[in-house]
Amino acid sequence: MLFQLLSIYFRGYLNYVINFTSHEALAFKKLIATSFEIRQKDRYKIKTLFSNVLTVIKAPVLKNAAKLKPVVIYDVDPGSTELRFRYVRELKGYDSEKEFSFLSAKQLKGFFSIRQKLIFVSATMPVILSVLLIALFKTDRSGLSQAYSNLLVSFNALKVLRQNAVKECVFFSAYDTNSAFLAVLLQRYKIKVTVVPSEVPLYKWNSILIADDLVLCSPYQNVELSYLPGVVYKTKHSGFPETAPAIRQLYTERQPFSLKMGFISTGGWVREKLGHIEQGTGLRFNEERILNDLSDILNTRPHIELILYPHPRELNYYEGDIGRLKQYYQTFLGNTNFNISDTSLPSNQRFDEVYLALAYMSTLIFERAYFKRRSAIVYFKENLFPLPYEDEYLRFVSTKMELASLVDAIYGPLCQQL
């Protein structure tokens, strides 16, 4: 198994260097791509690579994993277990969770014996040298800094899955830099790989996916496929947003009329303060731009009430003090008719509170559109987003004039009906 792992790694390394397209090259490219887990200030430091190597060498001895069923759900974090169980149960039509098991990357960050540690570290020394070599020519080293520990996770995942004769592995958190590499490794051993990439557009963090079965979580993703040669699959079919099974019963009726409009924040300003990775999208600048433009638009349309949906990071920053949070937003909205939504319930359980919801970019927009609740992505524009797409419930707005026109088109007739 270790030989196969190293074979995939170095074949991918070589193909990547000479720009030759292969599954291994795609897996390697994703393995060294930007990682969410590395803070902004550390993503350029070579010493972060050494820290990762030392973390692997010092990794603890793990307990033997529990027995697994033939179908295994694989995710980065075990905290999502119940959510994933509900998704797979509905996706596969299972009667209960007894037909599948859960395995997370966090359970695999270690060694099952001292002997395994000695063999793994000795055999993978060339990997460390290769990572250091690439680091000399690569500015963003966030993915590189995790490559070594990701190989350990992949090796352990394969070991555990083979020991339990697992037939299929259902991947969530496909944005994880290790997902494509592990997929190629499992396919070598005839383990079926099903990938659920979440409902956000694929082009940004999921432009490389390797799967036997690809589950599309929003209709927009189907449009993207012809533009993304790095998404490789044998079969595809339509799924649903990741949280849909948990909230489906709330949205069985037609969307009720309302003169309220929502803005879903991604907390760009808090992310910036906390030093999280800047995704190259001008998150804070554009969210503030939207708020300023909404102030201008809604001040001449006082019959519309703006409801703000703060990001959990914003609530944590102000320690749940809604008054202080409202003062922050008042800086941009001034005398606009606005309020903060009730934060005692998750935002995806309050879709019917507003008739139209706006965001710079948020998974909630794609969830709303799936449940036929009017939604719009505002001002977000990159090379492959947005693509031409027609949907009554999902709009893409690129200018202030388009935003004002959308508000009038939706709320003008609505005023007459109410």
N, C-alpha and C positions, 0 to 999 in steps of 0.2 A: 504493500500500500504506500509506503514511504517513497519507493522508487517511482510509482505512478505520479504521486504528488510532485516530486521534483522534476519529473519528465514534463508535466504540464507547465510548471513554472518556467523552466529554462527554455522550452519550446516557445512559450508565450513571450518570454524576454527577448529571444532572438528575433522572432517574427515582428515584434513591436519595434525593435531597433532598425530592422531593414524595411519596415513599412509593408510587411506582407500580411494580408488579411487571413485570419483563421480564428476559430473559436478560442484557441489558446491566447492569441494576440488580444482579442477583445477582453478576455478574462483578465489578462495582465494589465491592460490599459485601465480597466475599472479598479483593479487592485491598488494602483498607485494614484488614483484620482483624488480630488479634494474630499476630505472626510469631515463629517459633521462633528465628530467627537473631539477634535483638536481645536483648542481655543485660537482665536485670531492671532494673538501675539506669539503663539508657538508654532504656527504652521510653516514658518520659514527657517526654523532652527535645525541644524544638523544634529545637535545634541538630543533632540526629541527622538531621533532614531535610536541612539544608544540607550536612552531610557526605556524604549520599548523592548530592545534586546535583553536588557537586564531584568525587565519585568517577566519575560518569558523564562529566563534562566532561574529566576527566583520563584517561579510559579509553584503553588502548592500541589501536593498529591491529592487527587480527586477521589471521591467515593465512586464506587461502581454505579453507573446509571441504572435507573429502574427499567424493568422490562417494557419494551415498546411494542405497539401494535403495528400491523403491516403498513398503515398510513400514518405518517408523522407530520405534524405541523412544526415548521422551523421558523424561529423569529429571533431577533437580536436580544430582546428583553423578556423575561418571564412574566412581567407585570401585565402583559396583554393576553394572557392565556384564555380567559373567559370570552373576551371579544373574538379571538381567533376561532375558538371552539364553535361559537354561534355561527360564524361566517361559513366555516367548512361544513357544518351540519346542514345549513341551507343550500350551499353550493352543490354538495354531493348527494343531498336527499337522504342523509342518514337519520335514523330514528333517535339516536342518542350519541353522547361522547364516547361510549364504550368501544366504538369502532375505530378510534384513532387516538394518538398520543401527542404530547407536546415536548419539544426540545428547544432550548435556547442557547445562543452563543455563550452567554454568561456561565452556563453550566459546564462549558468545555474549555475554559481558560485555565489549564493546568495539565498535570500528567497523572496517568493512572498507576504509575510506579516509578521508582528511582531509575530502574533500568530503561524504561521508555524515555525518560528525560535525557539520560546519557546518550542513547542512540540518536534521538531526534536532534539534540544540540550539535552533536558531532557531524551528523550527515548534512545538516543545513548550514554549516559554516560558509559554504560558497554563496548561499542566499544573502547572508549578511554583507559579504563583499560586493555582490551585484547591486544591492540596494544602495550602498554607500557610493558606488560608481555613478549610478543614475542621479543621486542626490547632488552631485557636483554640477550637474547641468540642468537641474529642475528647480525652479523658484519655490513653488508651492509644494512643500514636503509632507503635508498632513496625511495623505494616503500612504506615502512611502513609509512614514514613521510607524504605521500599523501593519505593514505588509507581513512582517515576521510573525507577529502574534496571530494574524489572520491565517497563516499557514498552519499553525498549531491547532487553531479552532477547526479548520477544514479536515485536518488529519484525524482529530478526535471524533468529529462528526461522522466521517466515513467509517471509522472503527466501530462506533456504537451502532450505527445503522446496519452495518454488515453482520455484526454479532446477533442482531435481532431479526435478521432476514427481512428488513423493511423493503417494501415494493415501491412505495411512492413517498416523495417528500414535497410538501406544500410550503413554498417560500413566501413569507411576508417580509416587510421592511426591505424591499428589493433595492432601495437606494444604498444599502450597506455595501461598502467597497469590496467586500469579500463574496458577495452573492453570486456573481458570474463565475468566479474561480471555483467555488464549491459546487456549482451546478455542473460545470464541465467534469469535475472529479467524480461526482456521483454518476453521471452519464457513462463514464468509463466502466462502471461496475453495474450497468443496466438497472440503475435505480431511477424510476421516472421522476422528472422534475416538473412540478406545476408552480408557476409564478403568479402571485397576486400583487400587482405593483402599486396599489392604492389608486384613488381617483384623480390625483393631480396630473397635469400634463407630463408626458413621458420625457420630453426633449431635454429637460434640465438635469435631473438626477437619475433618470432611468433610461437614458439613451442607449445604454448597453444592458441587454437582458438576454439570457440564454435559457431556453425552456423547451420541454417537450410539449407542454400544454400552457398557453398563455391566457390568463383570465383578464379581460379588459373590464376595468371598473367604472368607466364612463364612456359614453358614445364618442366624445371628442378624441379619445385615444385611438379609435379605429381610423380616424382621419390622419393621425400622425404616422402610422406605421409605414406608409410608402415613402416617408421622408427620413426614416431612421434605419439605415442599413445595419446598425449595431444591435437591433432587436431581432433575435434569431429564435424561431420557434417551429414546431412541426404542425401543431394545430392551435387554433384560437377559438374562444367563444366569449359571449357577453356575460359578464357578472354584474356586480353592483358595488356601490361604495362600501368601504370596510365596516362602517358603523350601521349600515342599513338594517341588518337583522335586529338590532337592538332598538331601533326607533320606527320601524316600518308601521307599527300599529297606530302611530300618532298622525300619520298622513294618508289615511285612506279616503278622506273626503277632498273635494275641490278646495283650492286655496280661497280663504275668506277675504272679502274686500276690506281694505284698511287705508287710511290716509297717513300711515306711518311708513317711513323709509329707514332702512338700516345701513350702518357702516360697520363692517367687520374688521377690526384692527388685528394686525399681526405683531404689534408691539415693536416696530422697527427701532424706535428711539431707546427702548429698554435694552434690546439686543445689542445696540451700539455701545451703551454704557457698560454692559456686562462683558464686552469684548468677544461676542460670538462672531462666527465667521460671516463676513460680508459676502453675500451671494452674487455680488456684481450687478444687482438690480436697482440700486439706489433706493432701498426700502424706506428708510426714514424720510428722505427728501420727497419721494412721490406720495407717501401717505399724508404728509403735511400739505402737499400740493392739493390733494383731493379734498382735504378738510377746508382749506382756504376757498377752493372753488365751490364747494357745497355751501359755504357760508354766503357767498355772492348769489348763488342760485336760489337758495331757500329763503333768503331775506326778502325776495320779491314774490315768494310763494308761501306766505305764513300759514296757510291751511295744512301744510305738510309738516309733520313732526319727525325729527331725525332721532333715531334710537341708536346709541353706540354700543357695540359689543366688544368690550375690552379683552385683550389677550390675558391669559392667566399670569404671564410675567408682569404685566402692568399692575394687576391686583396685588401680586406678591411685593412688588416694588413699593407700593403705598400701603402695604400691610392691610389690605382690604378696606382702606379708607376711601369710600366712594366720593366724599366731599372733595378731597384733595385731587382725586382723579378728574373730577368734573372741572375743577379749577384749571388743570392742565389743558383740557380740551377747549375751555373757554378762551384760551389764548388764540386759538385758530378760528373758533366759531362765533365769538363775540355774543351778540344778542340773538343769534339763531335759536329757533324753537327746538331745543334738543334735550335729551335725557339719557342717562346710563341705564342699560337694560338690567333687569333683576339677575344678579349673578348667582343666585342659589341653585339654579338649574343649568346644565350644560347648554351652550348656544344651539346645538343641533336638536334640542328638544323644544325650541321656541321659534321655529321657522315661521309659524303663522302669526307671530307678533307684528311682522312688517310685510307689506305687499311687494316691495322690491328691496333687495339687499345688494350692497356694493362692497367691493374689496379691491385692494391692489392685487393681491393674490392670496387665496385661502382655499383649503380643502372644503370648507363649509359652502362655498359658492357652488362647487360641483355636486355636493350632496344635495343642496337645495334644488338644483336643476334636475337631478335624478327624480326627485319627488314632485316635479312640476311646480316649483315655487320660483317666481321670477327673480333673476339674479344677473349681475354684471361684473366683469373684471374691468377695472378702470385704469387706464394709462399704462398698463404693463405691456411692454413691447420689446421683444428680442428677436434674434435672427430667425428662429423657427416658431415664434409665437406672437400673435395668434395666426393660425392658418385659416383659410376660408372655411366657414362653418355656419350653417343655418340651423337655428334652434329657437323656438319661441321663448324658452325659459332661460337661455344662456346667451348673453350678449357681451360683445367686446367693445369698449369705448376708448377712443384714442385722444379726444380733444374735449375741452370745456364746452364747446358748442354742441358736440355730440351728446355730452352728458345732460345738458339742459334740454335738448330735444327728446332724449329718452325719458326724462322726468315728466315732461309735458305730455308725451305720447301715452304714458301709463296713467298718470294721475289726473290729466284733463278729463278723459272720458269717465274716470272713476268718480270724480266729483259729481258729475251729472247723475251717475247711477246711485250714489249715496244720497 
